Amino acid sequence: MTATNRQLILKSRPKGLLAPGDLQLTESPLPELKGGQALAKVKYLSMDPTMRVWMVVDTYFPAVAIGDVMRAFGFAEIIESRHPDYKKGDRVTGFTGLQEYAIIDDSVKRQFQKVPKIPFVSDTVFLGVLGINGLTAFFGMEIPQAKKGETLVVSAAAGATGSIAGQIGKIQGCRVVGIAGSDEKCSWLTKDLGFDAAINYKLSNWKEKLAAATPSGIDINFENVGGDIMHTVLDRMNLFGRVVLCGLISGYTKGDPGLESFGTVLVKRLRVQGFIVIDFASRFMEAATQLGQWKMFGKLKDRETIVEGLEKAPDAINMLFTGGNIGKLIVKV
Ligand SMILES: NC(=O)c1ccc[n+]([C@@H]2O[C@H](COP(=O)([O-])OP(=O)(O)OC[C@H]3O[C@@H](n4cnc5c(N)ncnc54)[C@H](OP(=O)(O)O)[C@@H]3O)[C@@H](O)[C@H]2O)c1
């Protein structure tokens, strides 16, 4: 057994993007495994924008304490067990933290889920399309009760959650328009994923392009970004439209929720619903089965951006805010 564990510890609460030293790489000896514990080797770590939020404020989870291993969701394999429910070779997803090894005992067991070995299915899908992002898109797209022919606009559309939400919108019969930060991303959305249109919000005329792509207005907004993008989308919404408030990433590094549009919500009589995917934990298996079937039958396509090395995790977190990823961003430990 390896004697040391490399971990990324939260040293200071970032202001803006993560600065060198906000997360500090440390090595500590792996403790001897006690009865009732299992040792998991972390193989992949999910990079999630909310990690940046967990570094600074209490939300649905308390903020990570200074000096603690940074909270993160990961995929791991049990390599040694003195816990009756785990055996060597079991594969789990859960809150491993940004580290090479995690110890699972009854105090944290609830936060871990065993995952099956499925032929021809990569381990990383359990962090993306069959993991948090697929589930978020699935439950988020239940909220508006989309009707065939309605227009859905998804922001951060080429990311892990947005790309799945948009494809679910297509399965539900919507006209789907994505908003993303590069021509390459937009081309992936329309050519590979079947979006009806995709708008690069970094072009100066993107608002005109959005208007041209939504000739009948917008009925549903799956919102991942907030700020000016959300404001512009809400301006084009039809009366009584529905807004699925999934995330507000444009505000996460500014400490500003980026909600400037409540006048529009009122005037257009919009229905806005926020949600957090963990609210639906009791239905995760049902959703993962459906997502898996769609993936198997080619109705859902996914893509991953993989960064190698635990020490690269701070840079990877920043990539989420600079748009460096297409699809699911994962660190291979
Ligand atoms: N409610 C829930 O339970 C739940 C669960 C998971 C995720 N979320 C939310 O879902 C959203 C997407 O998360 P994800 O994990 O799927 O990440 P992601 O979309 O794979 O990555 C984030 C993307 O956001 C875009 N972005 C970043 N800053 C932006 C800005 N200022 N303006 C416009 N676009 C910006 C970037 O793409 P571009 O190149 O297009 O800019 C980036 O690639 C986040 O808001 C996250 O908090 C919510």
The ligand as an ORCA input file, in Angstrom:
! r2SCAN-3c Opt
* xyz 0 1
  N     -28.641     23.206     -9.840
  C     -27.832     22.154     -9.765
  O     -28.077     21.179     -9.048
  C     -26.574     22.157    -10.577
  C     -25.788     20.992    -10.709
  C     -24.663     21.044    -11.539
  C     -24.316     22.227    -12.194
  N     -25.088     23.337    -11.994
  C     -24.776     24.609    -12.685
  O     -24.797     24.370    -14.069
  C     -23.924     25.298    -14.728
  C     -22.979     24.529    -15.634
  O     -22.172     23.679    -14.828
  P     -21.311     22.514    -15.495
  O     -20.762     21.708    -14.383
  O     -22.110     21.842    -16.547
  O     -20.108     23.324    -16.138
  P     -19.770     23.475    -17.687
  O     -20.967     24.074    -18.351
  O     -19.221     22.216    -18.209
  O     -18.584     24.549    -17.641
  C     -18.854     25.871    -17.389
  C     -19.026     26.668    -18.700
  O     -19.678     27.877    -18.397
  C     -19.317     28.847    -19.364
  N     -19.056     30.122    -18.673
  C     -18.206     30.330    -17.639
  N     -18.227     31.635    -17.260
  C     -19.106     32.244    -18.104
  C     -19.552     33.591    -18.233
  N     -19.108     34.580    -17.430
  N     -20.450     33.872    -19.194
  C     -20.911     32.892    -20.019
  N     -20.530     31.606    -19.942
  C     -19.636     31.292    -18.992
  C     -18.052     28.352    -20.057
  O     -18.353     28.041    -21.410
  P     -18.327     29.162    -22.582
  O     -17.117     28.910    -23.396
  O     -19.588     28.892    -23.307
  O     -18.278     30.511    -21.932
  C     -17.709     27.063    -19.333
  O     -17.199     26.062    -20.172
  C     -23.214     26.072    -13.608
  O     -23.877     27.287    -13.405
  C     -23.392     25.155    -12.400
  O     -23.315     25.846    -11.190
  C     -26.201     23.316    -11.222
*
